């Protein structure tokens, strides 16, 4: 089992924690997945733009060749 180390203040209150790198990495991946899922849910019902139409509009505006 992985162990955690705590950094405490002068009153003995936990102020920070040191976690093993492999657990930190897993937590970061979970956080990123959670953010991705949240963003997907946020834009799920938005209307999308057709890529070819976007390129036509940019060409028409002179922003691309």
N, C-alpha and C positions, 0 to 999 in steps of 0.2 A: 504494500500500500504506500502511496506517495504521502509525504509529510509536508506540512506547511509551516513556515516560520512567520511569527508575528513580530512586528516592530511596535513597541509600546511607548507611551509617553511617561513622564515622571510619576504619574498617578497609576500607572499600570494599565491604562486604557489602550486597547488596540487601535493603532492609527494607520497601519499598513500591513500588507501580507506579502510574503515572498512565496511564489508558487513555482513548482517545477516547470521547466520550459515546455515539456510535452503537454501539460495541462493548459498552460497559457495559450499555446498554439491552438489546441482544440477549442478553447473558449473564444478566441479571436475568430476562428472559422465559423462557429455557431453564431456569433454576433453578426458577422458579414452575411451569413445566410438569412438571418432574421431581417436584416436591413433590405436585402434583395427581395425577399418575399413581400415585405411591406411596400416597397416601391412598385413591384409588379401589381399588387392589389390596387395601389393608388391609380395606376394608369390603365388598368385592365379594360375599363369601359370607355376610354378616350378614343376619339376617331383617329385613325392612322392616316398618314399621307403616303400615297403611291410614290415610290422612288423615281420612276420615270417622269412623273408629273413634276416632282420637285426639281429634277434636272432641267426640264423644259422651262420652268419658271425662272430658274437661275440663268439659263442661257438668254432668255427673253430680256432679263434685267441686265444682261451684260456682265454678270458676276463670274461666269465660267464660259469656256469656249465649247 
